[in-house]
Amino acid sequence: MALKRPLSQHAQIIFRAGVESVCGDRLIRDTVQFGPTEIWFAEHCVDRQAIDRIILVGAGKASGAMAVGMIERYQADAASAGLIQFAGHLNVPQGCERIPEHLSWPDDLTLFAARPAGVNEPTSLAIEGTDRILHWVSEATPRDLVVVLISGGGSALLVRPADGLTLADQLQVVRQLSGGGADITQLNTVRKHLSAVKGGRLAAACRHAPMISLVLSDVLGDPLDLIASGPTVADHSTPHDALEILNRFDPERSISSAVYECLNQAEQQMLAPEAMSNVTNLVIGNNAVAVDAAGIAAESLGYNHVMQSARRSEGTAEEVGRHLADMTVEMLRRDPSRHHQDALITGGEPVVRLIETSRRGKGGRNQQLVLAAYERLLELDTSEPIDFDRLVILSGGTDGEDGPTDAAGAWIDGEVHRRARHLSLNAADFLRRNDAYSFFEQAGGLLMTGPTGTNVCDIRISLVDRLN
C-alpha cells in the first residue's frame, strides 16, 4: 500500500534546502558589506579610502554565482559605498556564465565558460582563461584590491601547466589517479606540483596589491591548501609527496616521463612563505553548513533527524552506500511508538574505483552509492522483509553534477524498486560496470537539478516512515 507522504519528494525538498543554504551568490551577499569608509569581508575589514578598484578573479563551479553575489551586494550598498570600479576574469563551467538581467554588469568583468558542463577536466580554454587571470593579478597596483573567488571544481578550471608539461600530461595524471580511486587530498597534492598557478602561485603573482580569497569549500575538513589545489595558500606538501602518490597509483610508470622529470626538478622551485604575505583567506561555506540547513528542513517536515558531516575521506561509494542502507533499515525497524518519521542526513565525498574504459558504463559517485545501498537493501530483504514504500535513500552532489552525467545523483524508494524488479535489472551487474546512471535511467530515481551555483561535496538523505 502506497504511503500518503511522498518520501522521495520530501528527500528532494530537504536536499534543495541544503544546497540553497550554500549557493555562492547568497553566501557572498551575507559575507560582504560595502560602506562609505570600510568594506567588510566577514570579520576582515578593508579601508575603503585605500582602494579605487576591485579586481575579481577566480575559478570553480560556484565562482560565477559568487561574482554575481558580489555585484549584487555592491549595487545594494552603492548609495553609501560610493563609486568602486570592478574588473577581472573568472573561469566557470559552461552554463554558469549567465549574468542576471537585473544587474548592471561591469564592462571589464568576464565570466568565461572554460569547460563544457559535466566534464570536470582541464581544457585549453581553461588555460586561456587562467592566463587572463594571471595577467589581471600580476598587473594589479597598490590602489587595487584583488578578490579571489574560489570554489570546488577550481582545480580543473584554474589551469596553467608547469614548464615542460602539456595539457595532455595533466589530463593523463588526473585520469590515472581518479580512475584508481585517489581521494581529493592525493589528487590535489599532485596537481599542485605540476602547476604554475596552484599551490600558492596565484597569490605569488600578486606582487603589488592586497589580496582577499573567499573560499567555498568542497574538501572535507576545509584544508585551504587543498581546496581548488590552494592557489592562494602556502603549500606544505612537497614534490616528494607527489612522487610517492604517483608511485602508488602508477606503479608501471605509464604516465608521461615529463611528469616525473618535473617533480624531480621541483624541489628547487618551492615558494617562500613571504611570497603570500599579502593574502587573507576566508572560508565562507562548507558541507557542514549545507547539512545543518538540510536538517532544519527535515525538522520542518516533521522528521526526527540526526545529522553528520564527514571531516575526512570516507572510503568508497560502495562502502558508504551499504552502511547507509544498514542505518536506514535500523531506523525502519525501531519502535514506531517513539518516532514514526526519522531522517538521517549526512555529508561527505567518497571515491569510486573505475574499471577499464572498454567495460565501463556511465555514472557518478552518488549514483554508485545509492545503487550500492539498494543492493544492500535487497540482501537485507531476504532475512526479514523490507517495506520499500516506507523508506527513501537519496544522495546528490551539491554542484548538480555527478561524474560525467547530467544528474546530480539518485534515490531509491518503493517506486524505483518496483520498476527495477519489473525490468529485471540486476543492481550488482550495473555496479560492477560503473553503470549506475543506466540503472536509474531505466528504473527512475535520477536526481536532476542542473548547475546549482555551489559545490560543497555531497548530501545524503535517508528517510523512513513507520506508520502511514
Buried (B, 14 or more C-beta within 10 A) or exposed (E): EEBEBBBBEBBBBBBBBBBBBBBBBBBBBEBBBBEEEEBEBBEEEBEBEEBEBBBBBBBBBBBBBBBBBBBBBBBEBEEEBEEBBBBBBBBBBBBBBEBEEEEEBBEBBBBBBBBBBBEBBBBEBBBBBBBBBBEBBBBBEEEBBBBBBBBBBBBBBBBBBBEEBEBEBBBBBBBBBBBBBBBBBBBBBBBBBBBBBBBBBBBBBBEBBBBBBBBBBBBBBBBBBBBBBBBBBBBEBBBEBBBEBBEEBBEEEEBBEBBBEBBEEBEEEBBEEEBBEBBBBBBBBBBBBBBBBBBBBBEEBBBEBBBBBBEEBBEBBBBBBBBBBBBBBEBBEEEBEEBBBBBBBBBBBBBBBBEEEEEEBBBBBBBBBBBBBBBBBBEBBEEEEBBBBBBBBBBBBBBBBBBBBBBBBBBBBBBBBBBBEEEEBEBEEBBEBBBBBBBBBBBBBBBEBEBBBBBBBBBBBBBBBBEE
